Amino acid sequence: MKYGARNQLDGKVVNIKKGTLMCQVTIKVKGPVTISSVMTLDSLKELKLKKGSHAKAVVKAVNVLMASE
C-alpha cells in the first residue's frame, strides 16, 4: 500500500483504550518510543487491530493515521 505521507513508522500495538464511539491505539516503534492515534471503533474493527498486531503510524502534518496490511 502506498501513501502520500513520507513519515511512516512501523510498530506493534501495545495498548487500546476503548470508549463508546472512539478509541486510542498506541503502538511501540523503534527504541523506547510510542505513538498514539484516536479513531472510531468502526475503523479499529476495519483495520483488525488488536494488542500485539503489527501496525504502521502514518504521519502527515498534525494527523497520525494507523494502517494495517
mmCIF file of the N, C-alpha and C atoms, coordinates in Angstrom:
data_MODEL
# 
_entry.id   MODEL 
# 
loop_
_atom_site.group_PDB 
_atom_site.id 
_atom_site.type_symbol 
_atom_site.label_atom_id 
_atom_site.label_alt_id 
_atom_site.label_comp_id 
_atom_site.label_asym_id 
_atom_site.label_entity_id 
_atom_site.label_seq_id 
_atom_site.pdbx_PDB_ins_code 
_atom_site.Cartn_x 
_atom_site.Cartn_y 
_atom_site.Cartn_z 
_atom_site.occupancy 
_atom_site.B_iso_or_equiv 
_atom_site.pdbx_formal_charge 
_atom_site.auth_seq_id 
_atom_site.auth_comp_id 
_atom_site.auth_asym_id 
_atom_site.auth_atom_id 
_atom_site.pdbx_PDB_model_num 
ATOM 1   N N  . MET A 1 1  ? 0.841   -1.167 0.000  1.00 0.00 ? 1  MET A N  1 
ATOM 2   C CA . MET A 1 1  ? 0.000   0.000  0.000  1.00 0.00 ? 1  MET A CA 1 
ATOM 3   C C  . MET A 1 1  ? 0.896   1.244  0.000  1.00 0.00 ? 1  MET A C  1 
ATOM 4   N N  . LYS A 1 2  ? 0.600   2.220  -0.838 1.00 0.00 ? 2  LYS A N  1 
ATOM 5   C CA . LYS A 1 2  ? 1.397   3.434  -0.911 1.00 0.00 ? 2  LYS A CA 1 
ATOM 6   C C  . LYS A 1 2  ? 0.631   4.608  -0.306 1.00 0.00 ? 2  LYS A C  1 
ATOM 7   N N  . TYR A 1 3  ? 1.380   5.542  0.296  1.00 0.00 ? 3  TYR A N  1 
ATOM 8   C CA . TYR A 1 3  ? 0.797   6.714  0.947  1.00 0.00 ? 3  TYR A CA 1 
ATOM 9   C C  . TYR A 1 3  ? 1.524   7.961  0.480  1.00 0.00 ? 3  TYR A C  1 
ATOM 10  N N  . GLY A 1 4  ? 0.835   9.084  0.479  1.00 0.00 ? 4  GLY A N  1 
ATOM 11  C CA . GLY A 1 4  ? 1.456   10.356 0.137  1.00 0.00 ? 4  GLY A CA 1 
ATOM 12  C C  . GLY A 1 4  ? 2.297   10.904 1.276  1.00 0.00 ? 4  GLY A C  1 
ATOM 13  N N  . ALA A 1 5  ? 2.067   10.443 2.483  1.00 0.00 ? 5  ALA A N  1 
ATOM 14  C CA . ALA A 1 5  ? 2.825   10.894 3.645  1.00 0.00 ? 5  ALA A CA 1 
ATOM 15  C C  . ALA A 1 5  ? 4.157   10.158 3.696  1.00 0.00 ? 5  ALA A C  1 
ATOM 16  N N  . ARG A 1 6  ? 5.216   10.882 3.917  1.00 0.00 ? 6  ARG A N  1 
ATOM 17  C CA . ARG A 1 6  ? 6.553   10.283 3.941  1.00 0.00 ? 6  ARG A CA 1 
ATOM 18  C C  . ARG A 1 6  ? 6.921   9.696  5.302  1.00 0.00 ? 6  ARG A C  1 
ATOM 19  N N  . ASN A 1 7  ? 6.305   10.181 6.365  1.00 0.00 ? 7  ASN A N  1 
ATOM 20  C CA . ASN A 1 7  ? 6.644   9.728  7.709  1.00 0.00 ? 7  ASN A CA 1 
ATOM 21  C C  . ASN A 1 7  ? 5.805   8.505  8.067  1.00 0.00 ? 7  ASN A C  1 
ATOM 22  N N  . GLN A 1 8  ? 6.421   7.329  7.964  1.00 0.00 ? 8  GLN A N  1 
ATOM 23  C CA . GLN A 1 8  ? 5.740   6.075  8.246  1.00 0.00 ? 8  GLN A CA 1 
ATOM 24  C C  . GLN A 1 8  ? 6.579   5.285  9.247  1.00 0.00 ? 8  GLN A C  1 
ATOM 25  N N  . LEU A 1 9  ? 5.988   4.985  10.381 1.00 0.00 ? 9  LEU A N  1 
ATOM 26  C CA . LEU A 1 9  ? 6.705   4.297  11.451 1.00 0.00 ? 9  LEU A CA 1 
ATOM 27  C C  . LEU A 1 9  ? 6.077   2.931  11.700 1.00 0.00 ? 9  LEU A C  1 
ATOM 28  N N  . ASP A 1 10 ? 6.861   1.876  11.540 1.00 0.00 ? 10 ASP A N  1 
ATOM 29  C CA . ASP A 1 10 ? 6.383   0.515  11.811 1.00 0.00 ? 10 ASP A CA 1 
ATOM 30  C C  . ASP A 1 10 ? 6.464   0.230  13.300 1.00 0.00 ? 10 ASP A C  1 
ATOM 31  N N  . GLY A 1 11 ? 5.473   -0.494 13.800 1.00 0.00 ? 11 GLY A N  1 
ATOM 32  C CA . GLY A 1 11 ? 5.487   -0.843 15.207 1.00 0.00 ? 11 GLY A CA 1 
ATOM 33  C C  . GLY A 1 11 ? 4.499   -1.943 15.529 1.00 0.00 ? 11 GLY A C  1 
ATOM 34  N N  . LYS A 1 12 ? 4.289   -2.133 16.830 1.00 0.00 ? 12 LYS A N  1 
ATOM 35  C CA . LYS A 1 12 ? 3.387   -3.166 17.330 1.00 0.00 ? 12 LYS A CA 1 
ATOM 36  C C  . LYS A 1 12 ? 2.409   -2.507 18.298 1.00 0.00 ? 12 LYS A C  1 
ATOM 37  N N  . VAL A 1 13 ? 1.132   -2.880 18.196 1.00 0.00 ? 13 VAL A N  1 
ATOM 38  C CA . VAL A 1 13 ? 0.111   -2.325 19.081 1.00 0.00 ? 13 VAL A CA 1 
ATOM 39  C C  . VAL A 1 13 ? 0.384   -2.799 20.503 1.00 0.00 ? 13 VAL A C  1 
ATOM 40  N N  . VAL A 1 14 ? 0.506   -1.830 21.429 1.00 0.00 ? 14 VAL A N  1 
ATOM 41  C CA . VAL A 1 14 ? 0.764   -2.177 22.826 1.00 0.00 ? 14 VAL A CA 1 
ATOM 42  C C  . VAL A 1 14 ? -0.412  -1.859 23.736 1.00 0.00 ? 14 VAL A C  1 
ATOM 43  N N  . ASN A 1 15 ? -1.336  -0.995 23.267 1.00 0.00 ? 15 ASN A N  1 
ATOM 44  C CA . ASN A 1 15 ? -2.480  -0.656 24.108 1.00 0.00 ? 15 ASN A CA 1 
ATOM 45  C C  . ASN A 1 15 ? -3.626  -0.129 23.246 1.00 0.00 ? 15 ASN A C  1 
ATOM 46  N N  . ILE A 1 16 ? -4.838  -0.470 23.639 1.00 0.00 ? 16 ILE A N  1 
ATOM 47  C CA . ILE A 1 16 ? -6.045  0.069  23.007 1.00 0.00 ? 16 ILE A CA 1 
ATOM 48  C C  . ILE A 1 16 ? -7.003  0.465  24.130 1.00 0.00 ? 16 ILE A C  1 
ATOM 49  N N  . LYS A 1 17 ? -7.355  1.746  24.194 1.00 0.00 ? 17 LYS A N  1 
ATOM 50  C CA . LYS A 1 17 ? -8.336  2.234  25.165 1.00 0.00 ? 17 LYS A CA 1 
ATOM 51  C C  . LYS A 1 17 ? -9.630  2.504  24.404 1.00 0.00 ? 17 LYS A C  1 
ATOM 52  N N  . LYS A 1 18 ? -10.685 1.762  24.744 1.00 0.00 ? 18 LYS A N  1 
ATOM 53  C CA . LYS A 1 18 ? -11.957 1.900  24.036 1.00 0.00 ? 18 LYS A CA 1 
ATOM 54  C C  . LYS A 1 18 ? -12.942 2.733  24.833 1.00 0.00 ? 18 LYS A C  1 
ATOM 55  N N  . GLY A 1 19 ? -13.641 3.616  24.110 1.00 0.00 ? 19 GLY A N  1 
ATOM 56  C CA . GLY A 1 19 ? -14.757 4.365  24.662 1.00 0.00 ? 19 GLY A CA 1 
ATOM 57  C C  . GLY A 1 19 ? -16.031 3.856  24.026 1.00 0.00 ? 19 GLY A C  1 
ATOM 58  N N  . THR A 1 20 ? -17.077 4.684  24.014 1.00 0.00 ? 20 THR A N  1 
ATOM 59  C CA . THR A 1 20 ? -18.346 4.249  23.433 1.00 0.00 ? 20 THR A CA 1 
ATOM 60  C C  . THR A 1 20 ? -18.359 4.380  21.909 1.00 0.00 ? 20 THR A C  1 
ATOM 61  N N  . LEU A 1 21 ? -17.667 5.387  21.370 1.00 0.00 ? 21 LEU A N  1 
ATOM 62  C CA . LEU A 1 21 ? -17.597 5.586  19.916 1.00 0.00 ? 21 LEU A CA 1 
ATOM 63  C C  . LEU A 1 21 ? -16.182 5.597  19.371 1.00 0.00 ? 21 LEU A C  1 
ATOM 64  N N  . MET A 1 22 ? -15.241 6.013  20.212 1.00 0.00 ? 22 MET A N  1 
ATOM 65  C CA . MET A 1 22 ? -13.857 6.221  19.778 1.00 0.00 ? 22 MET A CA 1 
ATOM 66  C C  . MET A 1 22 ? -12.921 5.330  20.599 1.00 0.00 ? 22 MET A C  1 
ATOM 67  N N  . CYS A 1 23 ? -11.673 5.223  20.108 1.00 0.00 ? 23 CYS A N  1 
ATOM 68  C CA . CYS A 1 23 ? -10.648 4.507  20.850 1.00 0.00 ? 23 CYS A CA 1 
ATOM 69  C C  . CYS A 1 23 ? -9.298  5.181  20.612 1.00 0.00 ? 23 CYS A C  1 
ATOM 70  N N  . GLN A 1 24 ? -8.371  4.908  21.500 1.00 0.00 ? 24 GLN A N  1 
ATOM 71  C CA . GLN A 1 24 ? -6.993  5.389  21.370 1.00 0.00 ? 24 GLN A CA 1 
ATOM 72  C C  . GLN A 1 24 ? -6.104  4.163  21.201 1.00 0.00 ? 24 GLN A C  1 
ATOM 73  N N  . VAL A 1 25 ? -5.374  4.119  20.098 1.00 0.00 ? 25 VAL A N  1 
ATOM 74  C CA . VAL A 1 25 ? -4.484  2.999  19.805 1.00 0.00 ? 25 VAL A CA 1 
ATOM 75  C C  . VAL A 1 25 ? -3.039  3.483  19.959 1.00 0.00 ? 25 VAL A C  1 
ATOM 76  N N  . THR A 1 26 ? -2.247  2.758  20.739 1.00 0.00 ? 26 THR A N  1 
ATOM 77  C CA . THR A 1 26 ? -0.850  3.107  20.957 1.00 0.00 ? 26 THR A CA 1 
ATOM 78  C C  . THR A 1 26 ? 0.027   2.005  20.392 1.00 0.00 ? 26 THR A C  1 
ATOM 79  N N  . ILE A 1 27 ? 1.020   2.395  19.585 1.00 0.00 ? 27 ILE A N  1 
ATOM 80  C CA . ILE A 1 27 ? 1.982   1.422  19.069 1.00 0.00 ? 27 ILE A CA 1 
ATOM 81  C C  . ILE A 1 27 ? 3.375   1.785  19.556 1.00 0.00 ? 27 ILE A C  1 
ATOM 82  N N  . LYS A 1 28 ? 4.193   0.750  19.742 1.00 0.00 ? 28 LYS A N  1 
ATOM 83  C CA . LYS A 1 28 ? 5.593   0.930  20.106 1.00 0.00 ? 28 LYS A CA 1 
ATOM 84  C C  . LYS A 1 28 ? 6.399   0.857  18.823 1.00 0.00 ? 28 LYS A C  1 
ATOM 85  N N  . VAL A 1 29 ? 7.174   1.895  18.568 1.00 0.00 ? 29 VAL A N  1 
ATOM 86  C CA . VAL A 1 29 ? 8.052   1.922  17.401 1.00 0.00 ? 29 VAL A CA 1 
ATOM 87  C C  . VAL A 1 29 ? 9.482   1.737  17.880 1.00 0.00 ? 29 VAL A C  1 
ATOM 88  N N  . LYS A 1 30 ? 10.469  1.966  17.045 1.00 0.00 ? 30 LYS A N  1 
ATOM 89  C CA . LYS A 1 30 ? 11.872  1.740  17.419 1.00 0.00 ? 30 LYS A CA 1 
ATOM 90  C C  . LYS A 1 30 ? 12.247  2.451  18.714 1.00 0.00 ? 30 LYS A C  1 
ATOM 91  N N  . GLY A 1 31 ? 13.095  1.778  19.489 1.00 0.00 ? 31 GLY A N  1 
ATOM 92  C CA . GLY A 1 31 ? 13.561  2.350  20.744 1.00 0.00 ? 31 GLY A CA 1 
ATOM 93  C C  . GLY A 1 31 ? 12.441  2.394  21.769 1.00 0.00 ? 31 GLY A C  1 
ATOM 94  N N  . PRO A 1 32 ? 12.558  3.308  22.731 1.00 0.00 ? 32 PRO A N  1 
ATOM 95  C CA . PRO A 1 32 ? 11.546  3.405  23.779 1.00 0.00 ? 32 PRO A CA 1 
ATOM 96  C C  . PRO A 1 32 ? 10.402  4.347  23.385 1.00 0.00 ? 32 PRO A C  1 
ATOM 97  N N  . VAL A 1 33 ? 10.108  4.441  22.102 1.00 0.00 ? 33 VAL A N  1 
ATOM 98  C CA . VAL A 1 33 ? 9.134   5.423  21.602 1.00 0.00 ? 33 VAL A CA 1 
ATOM 99  C C  . VAL A 1 33 ? 7.784   4.767  21.336 1.00 0.00 ? 33 VAL A C  1 
ATOM 100 N N  . THR A 1 34 ? 6.709   5.428  21.792 1.00 0.00 ? 34 THR A N  1 
ATOM 101 C CA . THR A 1 34 ? 5.353   5.014  21.457 1.00 0.00 ? 34 THR A CA 1 
ATOM 102 C C  . THR A 1 34 ? 4.658   6.179  20.765 1.00 0.00 ? 34 THR A C  1 
ATOM 103 N N  . ILE A 1 35 ? 3.676   5.864  19.952 1.00 0.00 ? 35 ILE A N  1 
ATOM 104 C CA . ILE A 1 35 ? 2.891   6.879  19.268 1.00 0.00 ? 35 ILE A CA 1 
ATOM 105 C C  . ILE A 1 35 ? 1.438   6.437  19.302 1.00 0.00 ? 35 ILE A C  1 
ATOM 106 N N  . SER A 1 36 ? 0.527   7.399  19.501 1.00 0.00 ? 36 SER A N  1 
ATOM 107 C CA . SER A 1 36 ? -0.893  7.081  19.646 1.00 0.00 ? 36 SER A CA 1 
ATOM 108 C C  . SER A 1 36 ? -1.735  7.789  18.602 1.00 0.00 ? 36 SER A C  1 
ATOM 109 N N  . SER A 1 37 ? -2.879  7.191  18.317 1.00 0.00 ? 37 SER A N  1 
ATOM 110 C CA . SER A 1 37 ? -3.846  7.765  17.389 1.00 0.00 ? 37 SER A CA 1 
ATOM 111 C C  . SER A 1 37 ? -5.246  7.491  17.923 1.00 0.00 ? 37 SER A C  1 
ATOM 112 N N  . VAL A 1 38 ? -6.139  8.445  17.702 1.00 0.00 ? 38 VAL A N  1 
ATOM 113 C CA . VAL A 1 38 ? -7.539  8.290  18.087 1.00 0.00 ? 38 VAL A CA 1 
ATOM 114 C C  . VAL A 1 38 ? -8.339  8.013  16.814 1.00 0.00 ? 38 VAL A C  1 
ATOM 115 N N  . MET A 1 39 ? -9.211  7.012  16.885 1.00 0.00 ? 39 MET A N  1 
ATOM 116 C CA . MET A 1 39 ? -10.029 6.650  15.730 1.00 0.00 ? 39 MET A CA 1 
ATOM 117 C C  . MET A 1 39 ? -11.377 6.129  16.212 1.00 0.00 ? 39 MET A C  1 
ATOM 118 N N  . THR A 1 40 ? -12.302 5.951  15.281 1.00 0.00 ? 40 THR A N  1 
ATOM 119 C CA . THR A 1 40 ? -13.597 5.379  15.640 1.00 0.00 ? 40 THR A CA 1 
ATOM 120 C C  . THR A 1 40 ? -13.445 3.875  15.884 1.00 0.00 ? 40 THR A C  1 
ATOM 121 N N  . LEU A 1 41 ? -14.394 3.327  16.611 1.00 0.00 ? 41 LEU A N  1 
ATOM 122 C CA . LEU A 1 41 ? -14.396 1.876  16.828 1.00 0.00 ? 41 LEU A CA 1 
ATOM 123 C C  . LEU A 1 41 ? -14.628 1.132  15.516 1.00 0.00 ? 41 LEU A C  1 
ATOM 124 N N  . ASP A 1 42 ? -15.369 1.752  14.586 1.00 0.00 ? 42 ASP A N  1 
ATOM 125 C CA . ASP A 1 42 ? -15.565 1.146  13.264 1.00 0.00 ? 42 ASP A CA 1 
ATOM 126 C C  . ASP A 1 42 ? -14.231 1.010  12.534 1.00 0.00 ? 42 ASP A C  1 
ATOM 127 N N  . SER A 1 43 ? -13.383 2.052  12.616 1.00 0.00 ? 43 SER A N  1 
ATOM 128 C CA . SER A 1 43 ? -12.061 1.993  11.974 1.00 0.00 ? 43 SER A CA 1 
ATOM 129 C C  . SER A 1 43 ? -11.191 0.927  12.625 1.00 0.00 ? 43 SER A C  1 
ATOM 130 N N  . LEU A 1 44 ? -11.248 0.823  13.947 1.00 0.00 ? 44 LEU A N  1 
ATOM 131 C CA . LEU A 1 44 ? -10.473 -0.199 14.662 1.00 0.00 ? 44 LEU A CA 1 
ATOM 132 C C  . LEU A 1 44 ? -10.864 -1.589 14.168 1.00 0.00 ? 44 LEU A C  1 
ATOM 133 N N  . LYS A 1 45 ? -12.168 -1.817 14.034 1.00 0.00 ? 45 LYS A N  1 
ATOM 134 C CA . LYS A 1 45 ? -12.669 -3.115 13.565 1.00 0.00 ? 45 LYS A CA 1 
ATOM 135 C C  . LYS A 1 45 ? -12.241 -3.375 12.119 1.00 0.00 ? 45 LYS A C  1 
ATOM 136 N N  . GLU A 1 46 ? -12.343 -2.352 11.271 1.00 0.00 ? 46 GLU A N  1 
ATOM 137 C CA . GLU A 1 46 ? -11.984 -2.492 9.855  1.00 0.00 ? 46 GLU A CA 1 
ATOM 138 C C  . GLU A 1 46 ? -10.498 -2.795 9.682  1.00 0.00 ? 46 GLU A C  1 
ATOM 139 N N  . LEU A 1 47 ? -9.653  -2.162 10.500 1.00 0.00 ? 47 LEU A N  1 
ATOM 140 C CA . LEU A 1 47 ? -8.209  -2.404 10.426 1.00 0.00 ? 47 LEU A CA 1 
ATOM 141 C C  . LEU A 1 47 ? -7.806  -3.716 11.099 1.00 0.00 ? 47 LEU A C  1 
ATOM 142 N N  . LYS A 1 48 ? -8.727  -4.305 11.862 1.00 0.00 ? 48 LYS A N  1 
ATOM 143 C CA . LYS A 1 48 ? -8.476  -5.562 12.581 1.00 0.00 ? 48 LYS A CA 1 
ATOM 144 C C  . LYS A 1 48 ? -7.284  -5.434 13.524 1.00 0.00 ? 48 LYS A C  1 
ATOM 145 N N  . LEU A 1 49 ? -7.182  -4.277 14.173 1.00 0.00 ? 49 LEU A N  1 
ATOM 146 C CA . LEU A 1 49 ? -6.087  -4.064 15.118 1.00 0.00 ? 49 LEU A CA 1 
ATOM 147 C C  . LEU A 1 49 ? -6.458  -4.616 16.482 1.00 0.00 ? 49 LEU A C  1 
ATOM 148 N N  . LYS A 1 50 ? -5.488  -5.247 17.114 1.00 0.00 ? 50 LYS A N  1 
ATOM 149 C CA . LYS A 1 50 ? -5.633  -5.723 18.480 1.00 0.00 ? 50 LYS A CA 1 
ATOM 150 C C  . LYS A 1 50 ? -4.249  -5.690 19.110 1.00 0.00 ? 50 LYS A C  1 
ATOM 151 N N  . LYS A 1 51 ? -4.184  -5.849 20.404 1.00 0.00 ? 51 LYS A N  1 
ATOM 152 C CA . LYS A 1 51 ? -2.906  -5.831 21.100 1.00 0.00 ? 51 LYS A CA 1 
ATOM 153 C C  . LYS A 1 51 ? -1.994  -6.902 20.511 1.00 0.00 ? 51 LYS A C  1 
ATOM 154 N N  . GLY A 1 52 ? -0.767  -6.510 20.148 1.00 0.00 ? 52 GLY A N  1 
ATOM 155 C CA . GLY A 1 52 ? 0.191   -7.426 19.549 1.00 0.00 ? 52 GLY A CA 1 
ATOM 156 C C  . GLY A 1 52 ? 0.225   -7.370 18.033 1.00 0.00 ? 52 GLY A C  1 
ATOM 157 N N  . SER A 1 53 ? -0.768  -6.722 17.412 1.00 0.00 ? 53 SER A N  1 
ATOM 158 C CA . SER A 1 53 ? -0.811  -6.610 15.951 1.00 0.00 ? 53 SER A CA 1 
ATOM 159 C C  . SER A 1 53 ? 0.310   -5.707 15.433 1.00 0.00 ? 53 SER A C  1 
ATOM 160 N N  . HIS A 1 54 ? 0.785   -6.019 14.230 1.00 0.00 ? 54 HIS A N  1 
ATOM 161 C CA . HIS A 1 54 ? 1.714   -5.124 13.547 1.00 0.00 ? 54 HIS A CA 1 
ATOM 162 C C  . HIS A 1 54 ? 0.897   -3.974 12.981 1.00 0.00 ? 54 HIS A C  1 
ATOM 163 N N  . ALA A 1 55 ? 1.409   -2.754 13.103 1.00 0.00 ? 55 ALA A N  1 
ATOM 164 C CA . ALA A 1 55 ? 0.718   -1.582 12.572 1.00 0.00 ? 55 ALA A CA 1 
ATOM 165 C C  . ALA A 1 55 ? 1.743   -0.570 12.099 1.00 0.00 ? 55 ALA A C  1 
ATOM 166 N N  . LYS A 1 56 ? 1.280   0.373  11.331 1.00 0.00 ? 56 LYS A N  1 
ATOM 167 C CA . LYS A 1 56 ? 2.129   1.437  10.827 1.00 0.00 ? 56 LYS A CA 1 
ATOM 168 C C  . LYS A 1 56 ? 1.473   2.757  11.185 1.00 0.00 ? 56 LYS A C  1 
ATOM 169 N N  . ALA A 1 57 ? 2.228   3.687  11.769 1.00 0.00 ? 57 ALA A N  1 
ATOM 170 C CA . ALA A 1 57 ? 1.739   5.038  12.022 1.00 0.00 ? 57 ALA A CA 1 
ATOM 171 C C  . ALA A 1 57 ? 2.151   5.885  10.823 1.00 0.00 ? 57 ALA A C  1 
ATOM 172 N N  . VAL A 1 58 ? 1.176   6.473  10.169 1.00 0.00 ? 58 VAL A N  1 
ATOM 173 C CA . VAL A 1 58 ? 1.427   7.321  9.010  1.00 0.00 ? 58 VAL A CA 1 
ATOM 174 C C  . VAL A 1 58 ? 1.149   8.752  9.455  1.00 0.00 ? 58 VAL A C  1 
ATOM 175 N N  . VAL A 1 59 ? 2.188   9.587  9.451  1.00 0.00 ? 59 VAL A N  1 
ATOM 176 C CA . VAL A 1 59 ? 2.081   10.939 9.988  1.00 0.00 ? 59 VAL A CA 1 
ATOM 177 C C  . VAL A 1 59 ? 2.118   11.952 8.848  1.00 0.00 ? 59 VAL A C  1 
ATOM 178 N N  . LYS A 1 60 ? 1.092   12.777 8.767  1.00 0.00 ? 60 LYS A N  1 
ATOM 179 C CA . LYS A 1 60 ? 1.003   13.837 7.761  1.00 0.00 ? 60 LYS A CA 1 
ATOM 180 C C  . LYS A 1 60 ? 0.614   15.106 8.514  1.00 0.00 ? 60 LYS A C  1 
ATOM 181 N N  . ALA A 1 61 ? 1.510   16.084 8.575  1.00 0.00 ? 61 ALA A N  1 
ATOM 182 C CA . ALA A 1 61 ? 1.280   17.329 9.300  1.00 0.00 ? 61 ALA A CA 1 
ATOM 183 C C  . ALA A 1 61 ? 0.926   16.999 10.758 1.00 0.00 ? 61 ALA A C  1 
ATOM 184 N N  . VAL A 1 62 ? -0.261  17.365 11.212 1.00 0.00 ? 62 VAL A N  1 
ATOM 185 C CA . VAL A 1 62 ? -0.644  17.102 12.602 1.00 0.00 ? 62 VAL A CA 1 
ATOM 186 C C  . VAL A 1 62 ? -1.473  15.837 12.750 1.00 0.00 ? 62 VAL A C  1 
ATOM 187 N N  . ASN A 1 63 ? -1.720  15.116 11.656 1.00 0.00 ? 63 ASN A N  1 
ATOM 188 C CA . ASN A 1 63 ? -2.545  13.916 11.707 1.00 0.00 ? 63 ASN A CA 1 
ATOM 189 C C  . ASN A 1 63 ? -1.687  12.666 11.836 1.00 0.00 ? 63 ASN A C  1 
ATOM 190 N N  . VAL A 1 64 ? -2.125  11.761 12.707 1.00 0.00 ? 64 VAL A N  1 
ATOM 191 C CA . VAL A 1 64 ? -1.486  10.459 12.854 1.00 0.00 ? 64 VAL A CA 1 
ATOM 192 C C  . VAL A 1 64 ? -2.531  9.410  12.504 1.00 0.00 ? 64 VAL A C  1 
ATOM 193 N N  . LEU A 1 65 ? -2.265  8.639  11.447 1.00 0.00 ? 65 LEU A N  1 
ATOM 194 C CA . LEU A 1 65 ? -3.198  7.617  10.994 1.00 0.00 ? 65 LEU A CA 1 
ATOM 195 C C  . LEU A 1 65 ? -2.565  6.239  11.168 1.00 0.00 ? 65 LEU A C  1 
ATOM 196 N N  . MET A 1 66 ? -3.334  5.274  11.630 1.00 0.00 ? 66 MET A N  1 
ATOM 197 C CA . MET A 1 66 ? -2.853  3.909  11.748 1.00 0.00 ? 66 MET A CA 1 
ATOM 198 C C  . MET A 1 66 ? -3.194  3.163  10.466 1.00 0.00 ? 66 MET A C  1 
ATOM 199 N N  . ALA A 1 67 ? -2.316  2.240  10.075 1.00 0.00 ? 67 ALA A N  1 
ATOM 200 C CA . ALA A 1 67 ? -2.547  1.434  8.883  1.00 0.00 ? 67 ALA A CA 1 
ATOM 201 C C  . ALA A 1 67 ? -2.225  -0.018 9.197  1.00 0.00 ? 67 ALA A C  1 
ATOM 202 N N  . SER A 1 68 ? -2.931  -0.899 8.546  1.00 0.00 ? 68 SER A N  1 
ATOM 203 C CA . SER A 1 68 ? -2.709  -2.328 8.734  1.00 0.00 ? 68 SER A CA 1 
ATOM 204 C C  . SER A 1 68 ? -2.745  -2.992 7.369  1.00 0.00 ? 68 SER A C  1 
ATOM 205 N N  . GLU A 1 69 ? -1.834  -3.928 7.120  1.00 0.00 ? 69 GLU A N  1 
ATOM 206 C CA . GLU A 1 69 ? -1.792  -4.611 5.829  1.00 0.00 ? 69 GLU A CA 1 
ATOM 207 C C  . GLU A 1 69 ? -2.049  -6.081 5.985  1.00 0.00 ? 69 GLU A C  1 
# 
